[in-house]
Amino acid sequence: MLVIVCPGQGAQSPGMLTPWLELPPVEACLDRAAGLTGVDLIAHGTTSDAETIRDTAVAQPLLVATALASLRVVLDADADTGWPALTAGRIDATAGHSVGEIAAAAVSGLLTEADALRLVGVRGAAMARAAAAAGPTGMSAVLGGDPDEVLSTLADLGLVPANVNGGGQVVAAGPMDALARLAAAPPTRARVIALQVAGAFHTQVMSPAVAELQDAASGVVPSTPGVALLGNADGAVVTDAADGLARLVAQVARPVRWDLCAATLVGLGVTGLLELAPGGVLTGLARRTLPGVETVALKSPDDVDAARDLVRRHAGPPTGQETAP
C-alpha cells in the first residue's frame, strides 16, 4: 500500500528546481503554476537566494508546485493529464505537512490542480501579511527530551506546540524573543533548531490569514477524494468534500498533528512511502515513526527511478484487503 506525502515550508532550498527543469513536463507545469499563483516560480526555484525563498508568499507556492510537478515526472505524465486519471490504482493514500496538505488535496482529487495552486497563492500571501502584522515571530524544532517536559517548557515561555511531528519532534511557535530563550535553555536532553520560516504558523497569529483563505475558498467546488486523504488536524481520512476544504482553511491557525497522520498510516497498513520534491524531512520522520515502511524521498531527478520502482511494487491495498479504507 503506497502513500504519497508532500513536504511543508522549510523544505525549500536555493536552486532546487534547476535539475528538475531538464525533465518534461516540469517547465510547462511551473509556467502554468506561476500564472495561477502570481509568483515567478522558475526564477525563485533557480536563482533566488535563501532569504528570498524564505518569504512565505514565495515559499508556499514554490513548494506545492514543485511537489505536483515531481509527481507527474514519477508517473510519466504530461502537464495536462488530470489527477484521477494519473492516480487511479497507483496511489492509495496521501498526506501533506502544513502547506503540503494543499498539494495532497490535489493528489487526492479533493481539489483540482488549478484550484490548489490558486489557493496556495492566496494562503502564502495572507500568511505573510499576518506574520508581518504580528511582529517578529517564528518557529523552532525541539528534538528529543521528555515529551511532558518539552510541552511544559513551551507553555512557560508562552510558545505553542504548532507541529507535533512524532519521533521525538515538536515545533514551537511564537515570539522570537521567547524562541531565543528556548534555544538558550532547552529542555533536558533536547536540541533546538530554528526553522527557515517567517512567522508563527499554525497559531492564532494566523487568524487574519484564515479569513482571507476562507474568502478565496468560497469560490471552490471540492470533490470527494478518490485517494485516501489524511487531515493534518487529527490524522483522520477525509471522506466529505466540504469538510476537506474547511479543514484546509482552518489548518492555517491550528496545530499540525503529523504524529496522528503517522498512526493512521500504520493502521491502514502502508508499506511504501514516497515523499515528493523537495523531499527529505518527512522521509526522515517516517523512518522513526513508520518502522518497516520502505521510503523514497525525491531530493533530485536522480531519485526518479527509485520512486517509480517504489510505486510499481507498493501500489494497491495490503495483502488480504480488497480496498484501502
C-alpha positions as CSV (number, residue, x, y, z in Angstrom):
1,M,0.0,0.0,0.0
2,L,1.5,3.3,-1.2
3,V,1.2,6.7,0.4
4,I,2.4,10.0,-1.2
5,V,3.5,12.7,1.2
6,C,4.1,16.3,0.4
7,P,6.6,18.5,2.3
8,G,5.9,21.7,4.1
9,Q,7.6,25.1,4.5
10,G,11.2,25.0,5.4
11,A,12.0,22.2,2.9
12,Q,12.8,24.7,0.1
13,S,16.4,25.5,-0.8
14,P,18.1,27.8,-3.3
15,G,18.4,26.3,-6.8
16,M,16.3,23.3,-6.0
17,L,14.4,23.5,-9.3
18,T,17.4,23.7,-11.6
19,P,17.9,20.0,-12.3
20,W,14.2,19.3,-12.5
21,L,13.7,21.8,-15.4
22,E,15.6,19.4,-17.6
23,L,12.7,16.9,-17.3
24,P,9.4,17.1,-19.2
25,P,6.8,18.3,-18.2
26,V,8.3,20.3,-15.3
27,E,8.8,23.7,-17.1
28,A,5.3,23.6,-18.6
29,C,3.8,22.8,-15.1
30,L,5.7,25.6,-13.4
31,D,4.9,28.1,-16.1
32,R,1.2,27.4,-15.6
33,A,1.5,27.4,-11.9
34,A,3.2,30.8,-12.0
35,G,0.2,32.2,-13.7
36,L,-2.2,30.7,-11.2
37,T,-0.2,31.8,-8.1
38,G,1.2,35.1,-9.3
39,V,4.7,34.1,-8.4
40,D,7.7,33.6,-10.7
41,L,8.3,30.1,-9.7
42,I,11.1,29.3,-12.1
43,A,13.1,32.3,-11.1
44,H,12.6,31.7,-7.4
45,G,13.4,28.0,-7.8
46,T,16.6,28.5,-9.7
47,T,18.3,31.9,-9.0
48,S,16.7,33.4,-5.8
49,D,18.7,33.2,-2.6
50,A,17.7,31.6,0.7
51,E,16.3,34.7,2.2
52,T,14.1,35.4,-0.8
53,I,12.6,32.0,-0.9
54,R,12.1,32.1,2.9
55,D,9.4,34.6,2.3
56,T,6.1,32.8,2.9
57,A,4.4,34.3,-0.1
58,V,7.2,32.7,-2.3
59,A,7.9,29.5,-0.4
60,Q,4.4,28.1,-0.2
61,P,3.5,28.3,-4.0
62,L,7.0,27.1,-4.8
63,L,6.7,24.0,-2.6
64,V,3.2,23.0,-3.8
65,A,4.1,23.5,-7.5
66,T,7.3,21.6,-7.2
67,A,5.7,18.7,-5.4
68,L,3.0,18.3,-8.0
69,A,5.4,18.6,-10.9
70,S,7.7,16.0,-9.5
71,L,4.8,13.5,-9.1
72,R,4.0,14.0,-12.8
73,V,7.6,13.1,-13.6
74,V,7.4,9.9,-11.5
75,L,4.1,8.9,-13.1
76,D,5.5,9.7,-16.5
77,A,2.6,12.0,-17.3
78,D,2.3,15.2,-19.4
79,A,1.3,18.6,-18.0
80,D,-2.4,18.3,-18.8
81,T,-3.5,14.8,-17.6
82,G,-5.9,15.2,-14.6
83,W,-5.2,13.6,-11.3
84,P,-8.0,11.0,-11.3
85,A,-6.5,9.5,-14.4
86,L,-3.0,9.8,-13.1
87,T,-3.6,8.2,-9.6
88,A,-6.2,5.5,-10.2
89,G,-4.8,2.2,-9.0
90,R,-1.3,3.7,-8.4
91,I,-1.7,5.7,-5.2
92,D,-3.6,4.5,-2.1
93,A,-3.3,7.4,0.3
94,T,-1.8,10.9,0.5
95,A,-0.9,13.5,3.2
96,G,0.9,16.7,3.3
97,H,2.6,18.6,6.1
98,S,1.2,22.1,6.7
99,V,1.2,23.8,3.2
100,G,1.9,20.3,1.8
101,E,-1.7,19.4,2.6
102,I,-2.8,21.6,-0.3
103,A,-0.6,19.6,-2.6
104,A,-2.0,16.4,-1.1
105,A,-5.5,17.7,-1.6
106,A,-4.8,18.0,-5.4
107,V,-3.2,14.5,-5.4
108,S,-6.3,13.1,-3.8
109,G,-8.7,14.8,-6.1
110,L,-10.3,16.9,-3.4
111,L,-9.1,20.0,-5.3
112,T,-8.3,20.5,-9.0
113,E,-4.6,21.3,-9.5
114,A,-5.6,24.8,-10.6
115,D,-7.7,25.4,-7.5
116,A,-4.9,24.1,-5.3
117,L,-2.4,26.5,-6.9
118,R,-4.8,29.5,-6.7
119,L,-5.4,28.7,-3.0
120,V,-1.8,28.3,-2.1
121,G,-1.0,31.7,-3.8
122,V,-3.7,33.3,-1.5
123,R,-2.5,31.3,1.5
124,G,1.1,32.3,1.2
125,A,0.5,36.0,0.7
126,A,-2.1,36.1,3.5
127,M,0.1,34.3,6.0
128,A,3.0,36.7,5.1
129,R,0.8,39.7,5.9
130,A,-0.4,38.1,9.1
131,A,3.1,37.4,10.2
132,A,4.3,41.0,9.4
133,A,1.4,42.5,11.3
134,A,2.2,40.4,14.4
135,G,5.8,41.5,14.7
136,P,8.9,39.2,15.0
137,T,7.6,35.6,15.3
138,G,9.0,32.3,14.1
139,M,9.3,28.6,14.7
140,S,11.9,26.2,16.1
141,A,12.1,22.4,16.2
142,V,12.6,20.8,19.5
143,L,14.3,17.4,19.0
144,G,14.3,14.9,21.8
145,G,13.7,15.4,25.5
146,D,10.9,14.2,27.7
147,P,7.6,15.0,26.0
148,D,5.9,16.3,29.1
149,E,8.9,18.5,30.0
150,V,9.0,19.8,26.4
151,L,5.4,20.9,26.5
152,S,5.7,22.3,29.9
153,T,8.7,24.4,28.9
154,L,6.9,25.8,25.9
155,A,3.9,26.7,28.0
156,D,6.1,28.5,30.5
157,L,7.7,30.5,27.6
158,G,4.3,31.4,26.0
159,L,5.1,29.2,23.0
160,V,2.7,27.0,21.1
161,P,3.4,23.4,20.0
162,A,2.4,24.2,16.5
163,N,3.6,20.9,14.9
164,V,3.6,17.6,16.8
165,N,5.5,15.5,14.4
166,G,6.2,12.3,16.3
167,G,9.6,10.6,16.6
168,G,10.5,13.0,19.4
169,Q,10.0,16.2,17.4
170,V,7.8,19.1,18.4
171,V,7.9,22.5,16.6
172,A,7.4,25.5,18.9
173,A,6.0,28.8,17.5
174,G,5.7,32.2,18.9
175,P,7.7,35.5,19.5
176,M,11.3,35.5,18.5
177,D,12.5,36.5,22.0
178,A,10.7,33.5,23.5
179,L,12.3,31.2,20.9
180,A,15.7,32.7,21.8
181,R,15.1,31.8,25.5
182,L,14.1,28.3,24.5
183,A,17.3,27.9,22.5
184,A,19.4,29.2,25.3
185,A,17.9,26.9,27.9
186,P,16.4,23.9,26.1
187,P,14.6,21.1,27.9
188,T,16.8,18.3,29.3
189,R,18.3,16.1,26.5
190,A,16.7,18.2,23.8
191,R,18.1,20.2,20.9
192,V,16.5,23.4,19.5
193,I,16.9,24.2,15.8
194,A,15.5,27.4,14.2
195,L,13.4,26.8,11.1
196,Q,13.5,28.7,7.9
197,V,10.0,30.1,8.1
198,A,8.9,33.7,8.6
199,G,6.2,33.6,11.2
200,A,4.4,31.7,14.0
201,F,2.4,29.5,11.7
202,H,-0.4,27.2,13.0
203,T,-1.2,29.6,15.9
204,Q,-3.8,32.3,16.5
205,V,-1.3,34.8,15.0
206,M,-2.5,33.5,11.6
207,S,-6.2,34.2,12.3
208,P,-6.3,37.1,9.7
209,A,-5.0,34.7,7.1
210,V,-7.8,32.2,7.8
211,A,-10.3,34.8,7.0
212,E,-8.6,35.6,3.7
213,L,-8.3,32.0,2.7
214,Q,-11.9,31.4,3.6
215,D,-12.9,34.1,1.1
216,A,-10.9,32.5,-1.6
217,A,-12.2,29.0,-0.8
218,S,-15.8,30.2,-1.1
219,G,-15.5,30.0,-4.9
220,V,-14.0,26.5,-4.9
221,V,-16.2,23.4,-5.5
222,P,-14.3,20.4,-3.9
223,S,-14.8,16.8,-4.9
224,T,-14.9,13.6,-2.8
225,P,-11.3,12.4,-2.7
226,G,-10.5,9.4,-4.9
227,V,-7.4,8.7,-2.9
228,A,-7.5,8.5,0.9
229,L,-6.5,12.0,2.1
230,L,-5.3,12.3,5.7
231,G,-6.1,15.6,7.6
232,N,-3.4,17.5,9.5
233,A,-5.7,18.3,12.4
234,D,-6.3,14.7,13.6
235,G,-4.8,12.3,11.1
236,A,-8.3,11.2,10.0
237,V,-9.2,10.1,6.5
238,V,-11.2,12.8,4.9
239,T,-14.4,11.4,3.4
240,D,-16.5,14.5,2.8
241,A,-15.6,17.1,0.2
242,A,-16.9,20.2,2.0
243,D,-15.2,19.1,5.3
244,G,-11.9,18.5,3.5
245,L,-12.0,22.1,2.1
246,A,-12.9,23.5,5.5
247,R,-10.0,21.7,7.1
248,L,-7.6,23.3,4.6
249,V,-8.8,26.7,5.6
250,A,-8.8,26.2,9.4
251,Q,-5.5,24.4,9.4
252,V,-3.6,27.7,8.9
253,A,-4.2,28.7,12.6
254,R,-4.3,25.2,14.1
255,P,-1.5,22.8,15.1
256,V,-0.4,20.1,12.7
257,R,-0.6,16.6,14.2
258,W,1.7,14.7,11.9
259,D,2.1,12.1,14.7
260,L,-1.6,11.2,14.2
261,C,-1.2,11.0,10.5
262,A,1.6,8.5,11.0
263,A,-0.6,6.5,13.4
264,T,-3.3,6.4,10.7
265,L,-0.9,5.2,8.1
266,V,0.2,2.4,10.4
267,G,-3.5,1.4,10.8
268,L,-4.1,1.5,7.0
269,G,-1.2,-0.9,6.5
270,V,1.0,1.3,4.4
271,T,4.1,-0.5,3.1
272,G,5.7,2.2,0.9
273,L,6.1,6.0,1.3
274,L,7.1,8.4,-1.4
275,E,8.0,12.0,-0.5
276,L,7.6,14.4,-3.3
277,A,10.2,17.1,-4.1
278,P,11.8,18.7,-2.3
279,G,11.9,15.5,-0.2
280,G,13.8,14.5,2.9
281,V,12.2,15.9,6.0
282,L,9.1,13.7,6.1
283,T,11.0,10.6,5.0
284,G,13.3,11.2,8.0
285,L,10.3,11.3,10.3
286,A,8.9,8.2,8.7
287,R,12.0,6.2,9.4
288,R,11.3,6.8,13.1
289,T,7.5,6.6,13.2
290,L,6.7,4.0,10.5
291,P,9.0,1.0,11.1
292,G,9.2,-1.4,8.3
293,V,7.8,1.0,5.7
294,E,10.0,1.4,2.6
295,T,10.7,5.1,1.9
296,V,12.0,7.1,-1.1
297,A,12.5,10.9,-1.0
298,L,12.6,12.9,-4.2
299,K,15.6,15.1,-3.5
300,S,16.7,15.4,-7.1
301,P,15.9,13.8,-10.5
302,D,18.4,11.1,-9.6
303,D,15.7,9.6,-7.3
304,V,13.0,9.3,-10.0
305,D,13.9,5.7,-11.0
306,A,13.8,4.6,-7.3
307,A,10.4,6.4,-6.9
308,R,9.0,4.7,-10.0
309,D,10.1,1.3,-8.7
310,L,8.5,2.0,-5.3
311,V,5.2,2.9,-6.9
312,R,5.3,-0.2,-9.0
313,R,5.9,-2.5,-6.1
314,H,3.7,-0.9,-3.4
315,A,0.6,0.4,-5.1
316,G,-2.5,-1.4,-4.0
317,P,-4.2,-2.4,-0.7
318,P,-2.3,-4.5,1.8
319,T,-2.4,-8.3,1.2
320,G,-5.7,-9.7,2.4
321,Q,-7.7,-6.4,1.9
322,E,-9.8,-5.7,-1.1
323,T,-9.8,-1.9,-0.8
324,A,-8.0,0.8,1.0
325,P,-10.0,2.3,3.9
